[in-house]
Amino acid sequence: MNERIETTNADEADEALLGFNRFHDGYVEGIEIKFENYKGFDDEGASTGIGNSEKTIILSVNPYPYGKEHDKIVHVEFKDVKSFEIISGMDEGPKAGPTWGICQALVMHEPIPDGKDIFWDFYFLCGETKYEVTCSKIVFEYSKI
């Protein structure tokens, strides 16, 4: 069974996250970054490359890694991405890299420039690595794997 939830503001995204327990103890299966319409040109005819492209990020999360619900996944699609960062600090996880488990995902209204965008933030378990993205729309698609 697939379920699709489209959110266009932080309150709607926060409500959707509550349905997944804010991904607490879930883990990241993958991150995909798509650059579309990147073959643009500036006013002087120079190629703009991916810097001015339309960006979409798809985060795949197993929200329930324990027990019989282990067979479900949520694809979180960030649309009209304004900025994104994976900030890596000192990690104490396996193999000295980030442990891709999630402490908790949080969303809020981005105050800059107009308060209409969604700011998404979560920390990985066992370290200081965090993931942040600012976008105008988040789509959650929940399905069995």
N, C-alpha and C positions, 0 to 999 in steps of 0.2 A: 504494500500500500504506500503510495507516494502522497506526501502532503506538501503543499507549496504555500509559503507565507511571504507576501511582498510588503516591505515596510518602507516608508518614505520620511520617517522622522525618528528621533531617538526614543520617544515614548513607545512607539509601535515596535521598534527593534528590541527594546528592553522587555516588553511584554512577551515577545517571541522567545527571547533568551530564557525567561522564567520557565517556559514549557520544557526546556532542556536543562533545568537546574543550573543555568548559566555556564554549562559545560564543565562544571566542577568535577574534577577527576577524569574528565574525558581526555582523549588524546588526538593529536593532529595526525591525520593519515597523509595529508599532502597540501601543498600550496602551489597554485598555478597562477601565473601572471600573464595576462593577454594584452598585447599592444595592437590596437586597431587604428586604421586610417593614419598610419605614421609616414606615409609618403607625401607629406605636405611640404610646401615651400613658403618661405617668408616673402616679404615685400620686395626683397632684392633678388629673388630667384634661387636662394640657397636652400638646400634640403634641411628640414627641421628635425628629421630623425624621430626617435621615440620620445624625446623630451616633450613634444607637443601632441603626442598621440592620445587617443582615448584609451584609458586603462580600465581593465576589469580584473579583479582578483577573485579566485575561487579557493576557499579554504574548506577542506574536507575534514570533518571531525567525527570520531566515534564517541558519542555522548555518554554511552553506558558500557564501559569496557569490561564490566564484571557480570558474571551470571548469564542467564539465558537471553538477555537483551543485547548481547554482544554482536548480534547480526544486523545492527542498524547503523546508518551513517547519515550525517547532515552535511549537505553542500551549502556553504554560506557564500553567496555571490555578491561582491561589493561592486556596485555600478557607479559610473561617473566618478572614478577615484580621483581625488584632488592631491592626496599625499599618502605615502605608506612607508613604514620603517620596520625592520626587524633589528632590534637593538640588542647586541650580544654583550653580556657582561661576564663575570667570572661564573662558570658553570661547574657544578659538582655532580652532574649526572653521570650515567654510564659512559665510558670511553671518553671522558673529559669533554663532552659536547652537550648541547642542550637536551634535556629530557623533554620530549614533545608532549608531555601531559600538561593539562591546563589547570592552573589554580582556580581561576574564575574569569569570565569575560564580562566586561562592563561597557555600557554605551552611554553617551551623553550628547547634548547639543554642542556642536563646535561653536564657540563664541566668535570666531573670526572667520570670514569678514562679516557675515550677516546672521549667524545663529541658526541657519536653516539646514546646514550639513550635519551628518552623523559622525561622531568620533567613537571609534571602537578600540578597546584596549584589553589585552590580557597578558599575564605573566605565565611563563612556563614553570613547571615544577622543578625543584632542585637547582635553582640558580637565579641569575639576575636577567636572563634573556626575556625580552618582551616584544610584543607585536602590536603595532598601532596603524590604523588606517582612518582616513577621513574621506567620506563619500556622500553622495546624495540619496542613495537607495541601497537597501540590503534585502536580498531574496534568500530565504531559507527553504531548502528542499530536503525533505526527510524521507528516507526510503530504506527498505531492507536490502542487505547485500548478500 
